[in-house]
Amino acid sequence: MKIEEPKINKSHGTGEFQLKNFRRLGKGVVFERRVIDFYPENIEIGDNVNIGHYNSVAELVNEHLSGKVNRRLFIWSLINFEWCVKLFKQENN
């Protein structure tokens, strides 16, 4: 019976990258803060693309309150979603 050595999992690293590492990078590409990519050499990005990362609701609301970004539709959507969930729960109890 042949016993094989267990495979050692390797980390992909931190996900930090340099723009020169992408296979193709179009004009007007915007990377928001905290974006990570483990294999940029496999990625082609077209023109005028915004690459974002998950923002918490608190960060989005704080951006709105500080006047940096107008998030009124996002906040309105969250409030309405919460309202709909409450109605749905009431109807199904």
MODELLER restraints for C-alpha pairs under 7 A, 6 or more apart:
rsr = mdl.restraints
at = mdl.atoms
rsr.add(forms.Gaussian(group=physical.xy_distance, feature=features.Distance(at['CA:12:A'], at['CA:38:A']), mean=6.22, stdev=0.5))
rsr.add(forms.Gaussian(group=physical.xy_distance, feature=features.Distance(at['CA:15:A'], at['CA:36:A']), mean=4.62, stdev=0.5))
rsr.add(forms.Gaussian(group=physical.xy_distance, feature=features.Distance(at['CA:15:A'], at['CA:37:A']), mean=4.78, stdev=0.5))
rsr.add(forms.Gaussian(group=physical.xy_distance, feature=features.Distance(at['CA:15:A'], at['CA:38:A']), mean=4.60, stdev=0.5))
rsr.add(forms.Gaussian(group=physical.xy_distance, feature=features.Distance(at['CA:16:A'], at['CA:36:A']), mean=5.55, stdev=0.5))
rsr.add(forms.Gaussian(group=physical.xy_distance, feature=features.Distance(at['CA:16:A'], at['CA:37:A']), mean=6.45, stdev=0.5))
rsr.add(forms.Gaussian(group=physical.xy_distance, feature=features.Distance(at['CA:17:A'], at['CA:37:A']), mean=6.63, stdev=0.5))
rsr.add(forms.Gaussian(group=physical.xy_distance, feature=features.Distance(at['CA:21:A'], at['CA:40:A']), mean=5.73, stdev=0.5))
rsr.add(forms.Gaussian(group=physical.xy_distance, feature=features.Distance(at['CA:21:A'], at['CA:41:A']), mean=5.43, stdev=0.5))
rsr.add(forms.Gaussian(group=physical.xy_distance, feature=features.Distance(at['CA:22:A'], at['CA:40:A']), mean=4.63, stdev=0.5))
rsr.add(forms.Gaussian(group=physical.xy_distance, feature=features.Distance(at['CA:22:A'], at['CA:41:A']), mean=4.64, stdev=0.5))
rsr.add(forms.Gaussian(group=physical.xy_distance, feature=features.Distance(at['CA:22:A'], at['CA:42:A']), mean=6.89, stdev=0.5))
rsr.add(forms.Gaussian(group=physical.xy_distance, feature=features.Distance(at['CA:22:A'], at['CA:43:A']), mean=5.80, stdev=0.5))
rsr.add(forms.Gaussian(group=physical.xy_distance, feature=features.Distance(at['CA:22:A'], at['CA:44:A']), mean=6.60, stdev=0.5))
rsr.add(forms.Gaussian(group=physical.xy_distance, feature=features.Distance(at['CA:23:A'], at['CA:40:A']), mean=6.90, stdev=0.5))
rsr.add(forms.Gaussian(group=physical.xy_distance, feature=features.Distance(at['CA:23:A'], at['CA:41:A']), mean=4.92, stdev=0.5))
rsr.add(forms.Gaussian(group=physical.xy_distance, feature=features.Distance(at['CA:23:A'], at['CA:42:A']), mean=5.94, stdev=0.5))
rsr.add(forms.Gaussian(group=physical.xy_distance, feature=features.Distance(at['CA:23:A'], at['CA:43:A']), mean=5.50, stdev=0.5))
rsr.add(forms.Gaussian(group=physical.xy_distance, feature=features.Distance(at['CA:23:A'], at['CA:44:A']), mean=5.38, stdev=0.5))
rsr.add(forms.Gaussian(group=physical.xy_distance, feature=features.Distance(at['CA:24:A'], at['CA:43:A']), mean=6.81, stdev=0.5))
rsr.add(forms.Gaussian(group=physical.xy_distance, feature=features.Distance(at['CA:24:A'], at['CA:44:A']), mean=4.41, stdev=0.5))
rsr.add(forms.Gaussian(group=physical.xy_distance, feature=features.Distance(at['CA:24:A'], at['CA:45:A']), mean=5.92, stdev=0.5))
rsr.add(forms.Gaussian(group=physical.xy_distance, feature=features.Distance(at['CA:25:A'], at['CA:44:A']), mean=6.05, stdev=0.5))
rsr.add(forms.Gaussian(group=physical.xy_distance, feature=features.Distance(at['CA:25:A'], at['CA:45:A']), mean=4.96, stdev=0.5))
rsr.add(forms.Gaussian(group=physical.xy_distance, feature=features.Distance(at['CA:25:A'], at['CA:46:A']), mean=6.38, stdev=0.5))
rsr.add(forms.Gaussian(group=physical.xy_distance, feature=features.Distance(at['CA:26:A'], at['CA:45:A']), mean=5.73, stdev=0.5))
rsr.add(forms.Gaussian(group=physical.xy_distance, feature=features.Distance(at['CA:26:A'], at['CA:46:A']), mean=4.56, stdev=0.5))
rsr.add(forms.Gaussian(group=physical.xy_distance, feature=features.Distance(at['CA:26:A'], at['CA:47:A']), mean=4.23, stdev=0.5))
rsr.add(forms.Gaussian(group=physical.xy_distance, feature=features.Distance(at['CA:27:A'], at['CA:47:A']), mean=4.71, stdev=0.5))
rsr.add(forms.Gaussian(group=physical.xy_distance, feature=features.Distance(at['CA:27:A'], at['CA:48:A']), mean=6.10, stdev=0.5))
rsr.add(forms.Gaussian(group=physical.xy_distance, feature=features.Distance(at['CA:28:A'], at['CA:47:A']), mean=5.77, stdev=0.5))
rsr.add(forms.Gaussian(group=physical.xy_distance, feature=features.Distance(at['CA:28:A'], at['CA:48:A']), mean=4.45, stdev=0.5))
rsr.add(forms.Gaussian(group=physical.xy_distance, feature=features.Distance(at['CA:28:A'], at['CA:49:A']), mean=6.78, stdev=0.5))
rsr.add(forms.Gaussian(group=physical.xy_distance, feature=features.Distance(at['CA:29:A'], at['CA:47:A']), mean=6.19, stdev=0.5))
rsr.add(forms.Gaussian(group=physical.xy_distance, feature=features.Distance(at['CA:29:A'], at['CA:48:A']), mean=5.06, stdev=0.5))
rsr.add(forms.Gaussian(group=physical.xy_distance, feature=features.Distance(at['CA:29:A'], at['CA:49:A']), mean=4.79, stdev=0.5))
rsr.add(forms.Gaussian(group=physical.xy_distance, feature=features.Distance(at['CA:29:A'], at['CA:50:A']), mean=5.87, stdev=0.5))
rsr.add(forms.Gaussian(group=physical.xy_distance, feature=features.Distance(at['CA:30:A'], at['CA:49:A']), mean=6.28, stdev=0.5))
rsr.add(forms.Gaussian(group=physical.xy_distance, feature=features.Distance(at['CA:30:A'], at['CA:50:A']), mean=4.71, stdev=0.5))
rsr.add(forms.Gaussian(group=physical.xy_distance, feature=features.Distance(at['CA:30:A'], at['CA:51:A']), mean=6.00, stdev=0.5))
rsr.add(forms.Gaussian(group=physical.xy_distance, feature=features.Distance(at['CA:31:A'], at['CA:50:A']), mean=6.13, stdev=0.5))
rsr.add(forms.Gaussian(group=physical.xy_distance, feature=features.Distance(at['CA:31:A'], at['CA:51:A']), mean=4.86, stdev=0.5))
rsr.add(forms.Gaussian(group=physical.xy_distance, feature=features.Distance(at['CA:31:A'], at['CA:52:A']), mean=6.29, stdev=0.5))
rsr.add(forms.Gaussian(group=physical.xy_distance, feature=features.Distance(at['CA:32:A'], at['CA:51:A']), mean=6.15, stdev=0.5))
rsr.add(forms.Gaussian(group=physical.xy_distance, feature=features.Distance(at['CA:32:A'], at['CA:52:A']), mean=5.06, stdev=0.5))
rsr.add(forms.Gaussian(group=physical.xy_distance, feature=features.Distance(at['CA:32:A'], at['CA:53:A']), mean=6.69, stdev=0.5))
rsr.add(forms.Gaussian(group=physical.xy_distance, feature=features.Distance(at['CA:34:A'], at['CA:53:A']), mean=6.46, stdev=0.5))
rsr.add(forms.Gaussian(group=physical.xy_distance, feature=features.Distance(at['CA:35:A'], at['CA:52:A']), mean=6.44, stdev=0.5))
rsr.add(forms.Gaussian(group=physical.xy_distance, feature=features.Distance(at['CA:35:A'], at['CA:53:A']), mean=5.41, stdev=0.5))
rsr.add(forms.Gaussian(group=physical.xy_distance, feature=features.Distance(at['CA:63:A'], at['CA:69:A']), mean=5.68, stdev=0.5))
rsr.add(forms.Gaussian(group=physical.xy_distance, feature=features.Distance(at['CA:64:A'], at['CA:70:A']), mean=5.34, stdev=0.5))
rsr.add(forms.Gaussian(group=physical.xy_distance, feature=features.Distance(at['CA:64:A'], at['CA:71:A']), mean=5.32, stdev=0.5))
